[in-house]
Amino acid sequence: MHSEWSWDTGGPTSCAAGRMELMCERAVRIGLSAVVFTEHFDFDDAWRPRAMT
């Protein structure tokens, strides 16, 4: 899963804010034994919209 801190979710001020905690709470409720959050680390910034550069 991607957290609210991943660039493609819009960051911590986006509507994704707080979702990381909610995803963990849901994982516990449904009995998952582990959850993995992955983030991006892109060396090339060609994908970035001009507003982000």
N, CA, C and O atoms as CSV, one atom per row, in Angstrom:
chain,resi,resn,atom,element,x,y,z
A,1,MET,N,N,0.851,-1.164,0.000
A,1,MET,CA,C,0.000,0.000,0.000
A,1,MET,C,C,0.895,1.224,0.000
A,1,MET,O,O,2.032,1.172,0.468
A,2,HIS,N,N,0.386,2.310,-0.519
A,2,HIS,CA,C,1.095,3.582,-0.437
A,2,HIS,C,C,0.499,4.401,0.699
A,2,HIS,O,O,-0.717,4.425,0.892
A,3,SER,N,N,1.353,5.057,1.432
A,3,SER,CA,C,0.873,5.891,2.533
A,3,SER,C,C,0.509,7.278,2.026
A,3,SER,O,O,0.673,7.603,0.850
A,4,GLU,N,N,0.017,8.069,2.943
A,4,GLU,CA,C,-0.309,9.459,2.627
A,4,GLU,C,C,0.937,10.272,2.297
A,4,GLU,O,O,0.826,11.379,1.771
A,5,TRP,N,N,2.130,9.739,2.597
A,5,TRP,CA,C,3.371,10.445,2.355
A,5,TRP,C,C,3.929,10.199,0.961
A,5,TRP,O,O,4.871,10.875,0.547
A,6,SER,N,N,3.369,9.254,0.240
A,6,SER,CA,C,3.833,8.957,-1.114
A,6,SER,C,C,3.389,10.082,-2.055
A,6,SER,O,O,2.260,10.563,-1.950
A,7,TRP,N,N,4.256,10.501,-2.962
A,7,TRP,CA,C,3.946,11.644,-3.834
A,7,TRP,C,C,2.678,11.428,-4.644
A,7,TRP,O,O,1.978,12.392,-4.956
A,8,ASP,N,N,2.369,10.196,-4.989
A,8,ASP,CA,C,1.211,9.986,-5.857
A,8,ASP,C,C,-0.115,9.921,-5.106
A,8,ASP,O,O,-1.156,9.666,-5.712
A,9,THR,N,N,-0.091,10.150,-3.792
A,9,THR,CA,C,-1.352,10.280,-3.061
A,9,THR,C,C,-1.667,11.741,-2.778
A,9,THR,O,O,-2.749,12.057,-2.285
A,10,GLY,N,N,-0.750,12.616,-3.078
A,10,GLY,CA,C,-0.985,14.037,-2.850
A,10,GLY,C,C,-0.347,14.581,-1.595
A,10,GLY,O,O,-0.415,15.783,-1.341
A,11,GLY,N,N,0.269,13.727,-0.808
A,11,GLY,CA,C,0.959,14.194,0.384
A,11,GLY,C,C,0.062,14.300,1.603
A,11,GLY,O,O,-1.140,14.048,1.518
A,12,PRO,N,N,0.646,14.675,2.744
A,12,PRO,CA,C,-0.068,14.663,4.021
A,12,PRO,C,C,-1.170,15.707,4.150
A,12,PRO,O,O,-1.957,15.640,5.094
A,13,THR,N,N,-1.254,16.666,3.236
A,13,THR,CA,C,-2.341,17.654,3.305
A,13,THR,C,C,-3.465,17.320,2.342
A,13,THR,O,O,-4.421,18.086,2.222
A,14,SER,N,N,-3.368,16.192,1.655
A,14,SER,CA,C,-4.396,15.795,0.695
A,14,SER,C,C,-5.523,15.048,1.401
A,14,SER,O,O,-5.505,14.876,2.620
A,15,CYS,N,N,-6.496,14.612,0.620
A,15,CYS,CA,C,-7.595,13.825,1.187
A,15,CYS,C,C,-7.117,12.471,1.682
A,15,CYS,O,O,-7.871,11.763,2.350
A,16,ALA,N,N,-5.876,12.092,1.371
A,16,ALA,CA,C,-5.317,10.831,1.858
A,16,ALA,C,C,-4.799,10.953,3.289
A,16,ALA,O,O,-4.443,9.947,3.903
A,17,ALA,N,N,-4.752,12.159,3.821
A,17,ALA,CA,C,-4.205,12.372,5.161
A,17,ALA,C,C,-4.932,11.512,6.186
A,17,ALA,O,O,-6.161,11.454,6.209
A,18,GLY,N,N,-4.156,10.849,7.028
A,18,GLY,CA,C,-4.713,10.002,8.071
A,18,GLY,C,C,-5.076,8.610,7.608
A,18,GLY,O,O,-5.453,7.766,8.422
A,19,ARG,N,N,-4.972,8.355,6.327
A,19,ARG,CA,C,-5.372,7.050,5.794
A,19,ARG,C,C,-4.450,5.926,6.249
A,19,ARG,O,O,-4.887,4.783,6.382
A,20,MET,N,N,-3.199,6.232,6.485
A,20,MET,CA,C,-2.249,5.208,6.904
A,20,MET,C,C,-2.725,4.562,8.209
A,20,MET,O,O,-2.740,3.337,8.333
A,21,GLU,N,N,-3.104,5.373,9.155
A,21,GLU,CA,C,-3.609,4.858,10.431
A,21,GLU,C,C,-4.902,4.079,10.221
A,21,GLU,O,O,-5.090,3.015,10.810
A,22,LEU,N,N,-5.785,4.600,9.391
A,22,LEU,CA,C,-7.043,3.903,9.115
A,22,LEU,C,C,-6.811,2.555,8.446
A,22,LEU,O,O,-7.502,1.582,8.750
A,23,MET,N,N,-5.841,2.492,7.535
A,23,MET,CA,C,-5.530,1.226,6.880
A,23,MET,C,C,-5.007,0.203,7.891
A,23,MET,O,O,-5.344,-0.979,7.814
A,24,CYS,N,N,-4.188,0.659,8.833
A,24,CYS,CA,C,-3.670,-0.248,9.860
A,24,CYS,C,C,-4.799,-0.736,10.770
A,24,CYS,O,O,-4.852,-1.916,11.118
A,25,GLU,N,N,-5.687,0.161,11.150
A,25,GLU,CA,C,-6.821,-0.231,11.988
A,25,GLU,C,C,-7.688,-1.265,11.280
A,25,GLU,O,O,-8.131,-2.238,11.892
A,26,ARG,N,N,-7.924,-1.053,10.004
A,26,ARG,CA,C,-8.720,-2.005,9.217
A,26,ARG,C,C,-8.004,-3.349,9.113
A,26,ARG,O,O,-8.640,-4.398,9.212
A,27,ALA,N,N,-6.705,-3.326,8.917
A,27,ALA,CA,C,-5.931,-4.562,8.827
A,27,ALA,C,C,-6.072,-5.383,10.108
A,27,ALA,O,O,-6.213,-6.604,10.048
A,28,VAL,N,N,-6.035,-4.724,11.256
A,28,VAL,CA,C,-6.205,-5.413,12.534
A,28,VAL,C,C,-7.607,-6.002,12.623
A,28,VAL,O,O,-7.779,-7.150,13.031
A,29,ARG,N,N,-8.610,-5.210,12.239
A,29,ARG,CA,C,-9.999,-5.682,12.319
A,29,ARG,C,C,-10.248,-6.916,11.458
A,29,ARG,O,O,-11.005,-7.804,11.850
A,30,ILE,N,N,-9.618,-6.977,10.290
A,30,ILE,CA,C,-9.876,-8.123,9.412
A,30,ILE,C,C,-8.872,-9.252,9.617
A,30,ILE,O,O,-8.905,-10.254,8.904
A,31,GLY,N,N,-7.981,-9.088,10.591
A,31,GLY,CA,C,-7.093,-10.171,10.979
A,31,GLY,C,C,-5.820,-10.332,10.168
A,31,GLY,O,O,-5.219,-11.406,10.175
A,32,LEU,N,N,-5.397,-9.286,9.470
A,32,LEU,CA,C,-4.128,-9.390,8.746
A,32,LEU,C,C,-2.971,-9.433,9.738
A,32,LEU,O,O,-2.969,-8.711,10.735
A,33,SER,N,N,-2.001,-10.275,9.460
A,33,SER,CA,C,-0.857,-10.385,10.364
A,33,SER,C,C,0.244,-9.380,10.037
A,33,SER,O,O,1.140,-9.157,10.852
A,34,ALA,N,N,0.186,-8.776,8.858
A,34,ALA,CA,C,1.203,-7.799,8.461
A,34,ALA,C,C,0.639,-6.876,7.384
A,34,ALA,O,O,-0.266,-7.241,6.634
A,35,VAL,N,N,1.191,-5.694,7.334
A,35,VAL,CA,C,0.863,-4.707,6.309
A,35,VAL,C,C,2.177,-4.107,5.834
A,35,VAL,O,O,3.069,-3.859,6.645
A,36,VAL,N,N,2.310,-3.873,4.548
A,36,VAL,CA,C,3.527,-3.271,4.010
A,36,VAL,C,C,3.164,-1.978,3.289
A,36,VAL,O,O,2.308,-1.963,2.405
A,37,PHE,N,N,3.823,-0.907,3.678
A,37,PHE,CA,C,3.680,0.368,2.992
A,37,PHE,C,C,4.921,0.571,2.139
A,37,PHE,O,O,6.041,0.353,2.599
A,38,THR,N,N,4.722,0.982,0.913
A,38,THR,CA,C,5.850,1.259,0.026
A,38,THR,C,C,5.759,2.698,-0.444
A,38,THR,O,O,4.665,3.243,-0.592
A,39,GLU,N,N,6.873,3.293,-0.670
A,39,GLU,CA,C,6.941,4.658,-1.167
A,39,GLU,C,C,7.763,4.674,-2.447
A,39,GLU,O,O,8.415,3.689,-2.792
A,40,HIS,N,N,7.726,5.773,-3.129
A,40,HIS,CA,C,8.491,5.922,-4.361
A,40,HIS,C,C,9.784,6.677,-4.087
A,40,HIS,O,O,9.835,7.569,-3.240
A,41,PHE,N,N,10.805,6.311,-4.806
A,41,PHE,CA,C,12.022,7.104,-4.856
A,41,PHE,C,C,12.459,7.119,-6.312
A,41,PHE,O,O,13.109,6.191,-6.794
A,42,ASP,N,N,12.094,8.178,-6.993
A,42,ASP,CA,C,12.384,8.282,-8.417
A,42,ASP,C,C,13.621,9.138,-8.632
A,42,ASP,O,O,13.708,10.258,-8.128
A,43,PHE,N,N,14.576,8.606,-9.383
A,43,PHE,CA,C,15.777,9.363,-9.701
A,43,PHE,C,C,15.532,10.364,-10.814
A,43,PHE,O,O,16.198,11.398,-10.877
A,44,ASP,N,N,14.599,10.074,-11.678
A,44,ASP,CA,C,14.286,10.928,-12.819
A,44,ASP,C,C,13.067,11.772,-12.487
A,44,ASP,O,O,12.053,11.236,-12.041
A,45,ASP,N,N,13.143,13.073,-12.692
A,45,ASP,CA,C,11.981,13.909,-12.383
A,45,ASP,C,C,11.170,14.283,-13.630
A,45,ASP,O,O,10.363,15.212,-13.585
A,46,ALA,N,N,11.377,13.570,-14.733
A,46,ALA,CA,C,10.633,13.858,-15.962
A,46,ALA,C,C,9.140,13.637,-15.799
A,46,ALA,O,O,8.352,14.234,-16.534
A,47,TRP,N,N,8.731,12.806,-14.867
A,47,TRP,CA,C,7.315,12.508,-14.632
A,47,TRP,C,C,6.599,13.632,-13.921
A,47,TRP,O,O,5.371,13.702,-13.961
A,48,ARG,N,N,7.351,14.529,-13.259
A,48,ARG,CA,C,6.732,15.564,-12.419
A,48,ARG,C,C,6.024,16.634,-13.240
A,48,ARG,O,O,6.564,17.123,-14.232
A,49,PRO,N,N,4.819,16.994,-12.825
A,49,PRO,CA,C,4.162,18.161,-13.429
A,49,PRO,C,C,5.002,19.411,-13.153
A,49,PRO,O,O,5.705,19.465,-12.144
A,50,ARG,N,N,4.942,20.376,-13.997
A,50,ARG,CA,C,5.745,21.606,-13.813
A,50,ARG,C,C,5.539,22.240,-12.458
A,50,ARG,O,O,6.482,22.796,-11.895
A,51,ALA,N,N,4.341,22.177,-11.918
A,51,ALA,CA,C,4.043,22.803,-10.621
A,51,ALA,C,C,4.843,22.179,-9.487
A,51,ALA,O,O,5.031,22.812,-8.448
A,52,MET,N,N,5.314,20.957,-9.666
A,52,MET,CA,C,6.048,20.273,-8.602
A,52,MET,C,C,7.553,20.462,-8.705
A,52,MET,O,O,8.271,20.123,-7.764
A,53,THR,N,N,8.051,20.988,-9.806
A,53,THR,CA,C,9.503,21.123,-9.998
A,53,THR,C,C,9.994,22.477,-9.557
A,53,THR,O,O,11.189,22.760,-9.648
